Amino acid sequence: MIALANYLPRLRVPWVPIGQWPTPLTAIELFGRPVWVKHEGDAHPRYGGNKVRTLEAWFGHAQARGARRIWAIGAYGSNHTIATILHAPLAGLDAAAMAFPQPVSEWAIENCGAIVATGCRLIRLHNVVEVPFAAWWIARRERDSVVMPPGGATPIGTFGAVAAVFELADQIAAHLAPPPRRVVLAVGSTCTTAGLVAGFALAQAIGVWRWPVPIVHGVRVTPWPVTSRVRTAELARRTLVRVEQLGGPRVAIGLRELIGRLVIDGKELGPGYGRATPRSDAAMHDIAGLPGAPGPRLDGVYSGKAAAALLRLHRAGIGPLVFWASKSTATLAPPSPAALDQAPAAIAHWLRRHDDVRAVPTSAR
């Protein structure tokens, strides 16, 4: 939130500083031409990724509400959930989670194991359909708790990505990269994607973004209607409304124009959420094999799919491109046998049954 506060000091956004900002913006060479990477994975040494920005705003909201606990909701291997659990103590908050099943992957095993390792309160849901009912039940039962939706995707959580646009503008002004034609990222809950769309509109309106506004190119990792283009743009619009409500400027832009600044790319989804594809495998291999400085850490079910779209756009000559590398750079240790024994039986069984999947490349299975 630092970059946003520098430009809009009267904007009254409750927030808790967690991340190490700005995250690096560097060039990598692909097929003889550069693309630029925003290394969101470096946001925190314990656990980084794009959700650190989301949580700075959500933790601030929880503190302002006088909450003692914050609940995350997500699939077994949710990046948002593990980020919430690891960072909530920095805000003086207890953390708990509701988790529903997902396809097996090495990255889901890693995150789920780390969630279990914390010993946090963990409720297992049978499927995603139970989410709204479980959230309602917790909200009624625990009046001093805040329950986030999956990914924290509301106009509260989007403020983190709004601030990231102002940070990117500073880096471009410092000539770390040219103004991008497109910003490419995975779109799952839509929180980061909508926040970027809103952030570019806000930064342009107050003169901070001095260049042509780039297309935000969201690469679908969850299916429609969650990642609907209209739904994502509407979240961006609601974010701009909240900017005005909190003391910021009014941004005169309609939903149709916001939709026009957004692409939702479904070509890399493959068989569905949480399932890697040959193209995401190939993109991870290509980026891991780059000479010189290491590229960003990728996972085959989120950022690897976005990387596959990045390579496709790059080969087509579209650019300059900024890749929003959202996967945490830090790797997470597995749970102890004692922690597994304390976990919900279905989650412990899922982890034990698929323990051999952890750290085994998808292409080798």
N, C-alpha and C positions, 0 to 999 in steps of 0.2 A: 504493500500500500504506500510505500515511501514516495515513489515517483508521482503517484496521484496526489498525495498530500502536498507535494512541492508546488504543483500547478493549481490546485484547488484547495487552499488551506481552510476555506470556510465550509467545506463539505464535511458534514458531521457523520462519519462512518465509524462505528465502534469496531475496533480491530485489535488483535494481539500479535505483536511481532514474533515470528517464528523463523522465517526463511532467511537465507543469506542472499541479499539482492545487491546488484542485479545478477541474474544468472548469465553465464558467458554466451556470447554470440560469436561464433567462429565459422570459417569457411572450410569445407571439405571438397576434394576434387573427385568428381564422378564422370567417367568417360571423357576426361580431358577438359571438363568445364566445372566451375564451382557452383555449389549450392551452399546456403548458409544455415547453420543449426543453432537454434535457441535451446541451450542445454538446461531445461527445466529439471532434469534428473539431479542436478547439482544443487538444488535449492536447500538441502539440509544433509549433513553427513550421515545422520542416522537413517533417515528415509526421506528422499526428495520426491520429485515429480510434480505434476501440475496441481495436485490436490493440496499441496502446502499453501498455495495462494488462496484456494477456496476456504481452507480451514482458518486462516487468519481472520477472515470476515465472520465466519460462523462462530468461532470462539469469542470474538468480540460481541456478537449478538447474544450469545449465551451468558456472558458476564453481565451485559446490560440488563438481561432479564433476571439476574440473580440466581441462575441455575447452578446446581452442584454437579449435574451429570449431563453428558451429551451422548446421544445414541446415533450410531451409524447403521445404515441398512445397505446390504449389498449381497452379491454372490459370495460363495465360500472364499474365493480368491480376490476379493475386491481391493483395489489399490486405495480407494477412498476409506475403506474400513480400517486397514492396517495403519494408514497415515493418521487417522483420527485417534486410534488407540495409543500410538506411540507419542503423539504430540500433545494430547489433551492435558497431561500433567503440567506442561509449560504454561498453560492458562489457568492452572489451579482447578481443573475439572477432572472428575471421574469420567471414564469412558466405558461404554457398553455397546454391544452390537447384536443385530439380528441378521442371520445369514441364511440364504437359500441355495440349493444345489446348482452346480454348473458343470459343463464338460470338463474332463480332466486335461490338464496341461502342466508342464513343469513349473510355469509361473503361478498358476492357481495353487499348486501344491506348496510352493515357497511361501506365498502370502498367507494361505490358510494356516499353515504350520506356525508361522510367526504370530498370527492372531491367537492361536491356542497357547503358544508359549508365554504370552503376557498374563494368562490367567484371568483375563477380564470376564465380566459377566457376558455370556454368549447364549443367545436363544436361537435354536435351529428352527427355521420355517420349512414346511414341506415343499413349497414352490413359491414363485414370485407373485402369484395371485393373492397370497395371504398378506402381502406387504401392507396395503392400506388398513386392513383390519388390525394387524399387529401394532402398527404405528398409533392408531386411534386408542387401542387398549393401553399401551404404555403411557400415552399422553394423559389419559384420564387417571391412571393409577399413580403416576409420579408427577405431581404438579410442579415439582422443582427440577424437572428435567426438560431438555430440548431434544426433540426427535427430528433429525435431518432426513429428507427424502434420499433415495439412492443418488450418489454422486454429489449431494448437496445442491442440486440444480434448482435454485430459486433465485430471485433478484438479490438475495443476501449473498449467496455463494459466488455469483457471477462477478462481484466487485473485484475479486482477486485478479481475474483475467482482464478486466477493464484497466486496472492499474498496470498490468503487464504491457499493455499497448503504449502507455506513457514511458515506461522503461525502454521499450524497443525504440521509440522515437528518439530518446536521448542517445541511444547507441548508434542509430543511423546518422544522427547529427554529428556524432563523433567519428564518422566514416568507418565504423566497424563492418558495415555492409551497405550495399546500395538499397534504395527503397524497393521493397519486394513487389512483384506483380501479384503473387499469391502467397498465402501462409497456409501450409499443409499440416494437418493434425488429425489424430483419431477423434471421432465423435461418438461418444457412448451415452452418457447422461445428458449431454448437450451443454453442460455448465460452462466449460472453458470456451467452447465454440461460440456460444451466444455472448459470453463476456467479451470476447475479442471483437465480434461484430459491433457490439455496443461501444466498446472502447475506441475503435477507429472512428465511429460517428462522433463521439464526444471530443476526442482529440482534434479532429478536423474542425469541429464547430468553434473551438476556442483558439485555433491557430497553432497548436502544438504539432499536429501532423500536417506538414507543409507540402507533402507530395501527393500524387494520386492515391486514392484509397485502394488498398489491395483487396482482392477476393479472398475471403476466408474459405478455404477448401477443406471441408470436413469429410473424412473418410470413414464411412459407416462401419462400426464394429458391433453395434446393436441394431436390430431391425426396425423397420417402420412399424408402428407409428411413433415409437420413442424418439427416433431421429428424423422425424418429419421436418422438411425444410421450413414449412410454415410455423410449426411448433417452435423450432429453434429461433427463428426470426422474431416470433412473438415474445419469447423470453428475453431477447435483446431489447425489444421495445419496452417491456416492463421494467427492465434494468434502467433504461434512460428515464423513465417516469420516476423511479426511485431516486435517481441522481437529483432530479429537481426537488423532490420531496425532502431530501436531506440537505438542501441548501446550495446545490449546484445549479448550473445554468439549464435552461430549457433548450433541448435540442430539437429543432423543427425538422423531423424526418419521419416519414410514414412507414407503415409495415411493408408496403410494396417495394420501397427503395431499399429497405433492409434486406428483404428477400433477394433483391438483385445483387447484393454484395456477398451473397452466400452460395456456395455449391455444396450439395450433399452427394457424395460420390459412393455409390453402392457396388462398384465393380470389384472391390476387394473383400466383401463380406464372406464370400464362400458359403460353406454349409451352415453358417450362423454364428451366434455369439459364443465366444470362448473356444472357437475351433480354429487352429492354425490352417494355413493353406500353402500349397507349393510356392505360390508367389510371395507370400510373407517370408517363408523359409529362404527363398532365393534372395530377397531384398536384405534380410539379415546377414546372409553369407557375403553378399557384395559389400555391404557397409563394414562388416567386421574385418574384411580382407583389405581395407584401404591402407596404403602405405602412410608412414608418418604418424601423427598424433592419432590416438584411438578415436573412433566415432562414438556416438552416443550408445548407451546400452538400450537394447530393443527387446521386446517380447513379441512372440509370434501371433498373439491374439488381439493386441491393441496397437502399439506403436509399430510393430512389424508390418501390419496391414497398411498403416499410413505411409511407411517407408516404401512399400510396393507402389502406391499411387505416386509418391514423390518421384521414383525412378521413371515411371511411365510418363509423367508430365515433363520431366527433364529430357528424356529421349525425344519427346515431341517438340523440343525447342522452346517450351514455355519457361519464362524466367524474367527477372531473377526470382528465385524461390527461397523462402525461409521455411525450414522444417521445425515444427514445434515438438521437440523430443520430450515426451511426457513421462517416460518410464524412469523410476528412481535409479540412480547410479548404484546405490548401496544394495548389496545382497543381504538376505536375511537368514538367520540360523534356524534350523528345525527345532521343534519342541522336544522337551525331555519326555521320557516315558511317564513320569509323574504328571506332567501337564496334560498329556494325552488322556490319562486316566480320569482327569477332572473335566474334560471337555464333554459336550453332549455326545451321547453314544454314536449317533449317526455320523457326526462329523469326524469323530475319532476313527470309526470304522472306515470312512472314506479315505482318510489320510493313510491309515495302515495298509489298506488294500492297494493303494497306488503309490506307496513309498518309493518303489523302484522307478517311477516316472521322473522324480525330481532330478534336475540337472542332466537329463538325457535329451539330446536334441531331437526335435520332432522328426526330422528327416531320417533319424536312425531307428525309429520305431516302426 
